[in-house]
Amino acid sequence: MAKGTLVIGSKRTSSWSLRGWLAVRLAGLDVEEVVIPIDGTGNTPAVKAATPAGLVPFLEHEGARVWESLAICEYCAERAPGLWPADRPARAHARSLASEMHAGFRGLRSAMFFNAGREFPCAGRTPEALADIARIEAAWAEALGAHGGPFLFGRDFTLADAMFAPVAGRFLTWKPEITARSRAYVDAVRAHPLVDRWYAEALAEPEAWRVPAYETPGP
């Protein structure tokens, strides 16, 4: 019997669920996965009924109840300390990037939503989104330059990469102009076995779960 439950939204469009799911899978927690189709409004009744904050992801594990992706990441890191870099300054850097991702980049999120099954090249390029992309690329370049890649802190896929995985997904969907270094990082994230599994399962979801507003780039 599983030792807990992870409640997430539809894998095709729930970017926050991807972050929590990656953390849980990287930590190897034994949980039952409950997927709730989301309606794209942020007010899906089934999600509100199933989670404390009315949002996904939500983790229950061995008596602990954890919501918010970053809190789930920290919980998972307690169970599997290698999910953050071992080096103290690098670990502080990784936590700072994860926190910046958690709190910011609203321009990118608004203009370029996450959809694991679609491509919208040449769309979504608002000034706010482009400013966010510039900051993200600068942050990635600093980490990749310091640690040599292919992931932000070296050879291992850490929680910092988990937090930025939906950004990589957005770049795959919307195809903004990014540097060769950023493109190589996006490709490395997409090729990670867990990310590849998420995409495969997203594409296998019932068509009835799709949110029409997330299937076109908008006006």
N, C-alpha and C positions, 0 to 999 in steps of 0.2 A: 504494500500500500504506500502511495506517495506521502511524503512528509509535509506537504503543504500545497498551496494553490497559487498560481500566477494568473491574474485576470488581465487580459489585454484586449485591445480593439482589433478590428480587421487589419490584417497584415498589409493589404494593398495600400492603405492610406494612413495608418496610425503610426506616425513617426516617433512619438513619445513611447509607445509600446515597444518599438524596436530597441530603444535604448535599454529599457528595463529587461526585456527578454534576453538581449545579448549579455547583460551582466549576470543574470541568473544562469544562463547556459554556460558562460565562461567559468563560473564558480562551481558548476556541476551539481547544483541543488536539485534534489529529488522532489519535483512538484508536478501537480496536475495542471495542465494548461487549459484555461477557459477563454475562448475567443468570443467576444461580443461584437456583432456587426454594428458599426457606428454610423450615425446619420449625417455627420459632417457639420452639425450645428454646435457641438460641444455640450449638448444637453440630452444625449441619448438616455431615455428613461431606464433601460436595463443597466447601463453603467452607473447611473446615479443610485440605483437600488443595490448594486453589488459592491460598491467601494465607498470608503469613508468620505473622500473629498468629491465624489461624483466624477472622478477622472480615472483614466488608465495611464500607466500600469498600476496594479495593486498586488502586493505579495503578502501571503500568509505562509509562515514557515516555522515549524517547531515552536509555536506559541507567539512568535513575533508577527506584528502587523506593520507593514511598511508601504507607504505610498510616496509619490514623487520619485522620478527617475534617479536623481542624484542621491537621495536617501537609500534607494535600492542598491545603487552602486556601492555605497559605503558599507551597507550591510553585507553585500557579497564579498567585499574586500576583507571584511573581518573573518569570513569563512575561508577565503583564498587570498592571502596577502599578496601573492604575486601579480594580482590584477592591477596594482599600481607599480610604478618603477621602484626598484630596490634602493636606488640612490636618493638620499633625502632631498637635495636641491631639485633633482628631476621629478621626484614625487610631488614636491610643492608646485612645480611648473605644470605638471599634468593636472593636478587638482584645480589650479587656477584656470586652465583652459576649459576644463569640464564645467566649472562654475560659470565662466563667461558664456559658454554655450547655453547653459541652462537658463540664464537670466536675460540673454540678449538676442540680437539678430532678428528683431521683429519685422524689419523691412523685408528681409529675405523670406521669412516664414509667410508673410502676407502675400507676397507677389509670386512666390514659387513654392506651392504646396507640394507635399510628398505624395507621389503615386508610383508604386513599384511596377506598374504595368503600362505606363504611357510615356511618350516623348513629345515635348512641346518646344522644339528648337526655335530660337529667335523671339520668344515671348517672355513676358515677366520682367523685362529689364527696366524696372523703375529706378529712379535715382537712389532711393533708400536701399533697394536690394543690391544695387551695384556697390554702394558704399559698404554694406555688410560683407559682400564677397571680397572686396579689397582687404578688409580687416582679417577675414578668415584666411585668405591666401598669405598674408603677412605672418599670421600666427603659425600657420602650417609650415611656412618656409623656415621660420626660426627654429621650430622643433625638429624638423627634418634635417636642417643643416647641422644642428648640434648633435644629433643622435644617429644620423646616417641612413634612416629609413629601414625598410620600406614603410614602417608605421611611424607614428609621431615620436615615439620614444625608443626606436630601434627595431629589432627583429620581432619583438613580441607585440601582439595586439592587446592593448591595455584598455582600461576603462575610459581613458581620454578618446581613444579611437571609437569606442562604443558610443560615446556621446556625440561624436561628429559623424557617425555612420549615416544618419538621415540627411546630413548636409551633402555627403557624397552622393546619396541617392537623388537628392534634388538636382545636383549638377548633372547627373546622368539623364534625368528627365528633361530639364530645361536647357541644358547644353550652353551655359554662358561661356564667354571667352575667358579661359583660365590658362595659367602657365603650364609648361610641360611638366614641371615638378608637381604641381597640383594635380594634373591629369594622372600622373603615375601613381600618386597617393590614392586618388579616387579609384583607380583600377585595382590597386592592392586591397583596398577595403572591400570592393565588390567581389573580389576573388576569394576572400576569406571563407572557409567552409560554412561557418555559421551564418554569415550574411547571404551566401549563396542559398543556403537552406531556407532562410526567411523569404527570399525572392521566389523560390520554387513554390513554397507553400502559399505565398500571396497570389501567385498566378493560378493556383489551383482552387482558390476560394469560389463559391458560387457567384455567378453573374448577378444574382439578385442582391448581393451585398454591396454592389458598386454604388457610389454616391454620384449622381449625375453631374453635380457641380465640380467634382474632382476629375471628371473625364474629359473636360475641355479646358483650354487655357483662359477662358473668359472672354469678355468683350475686347 
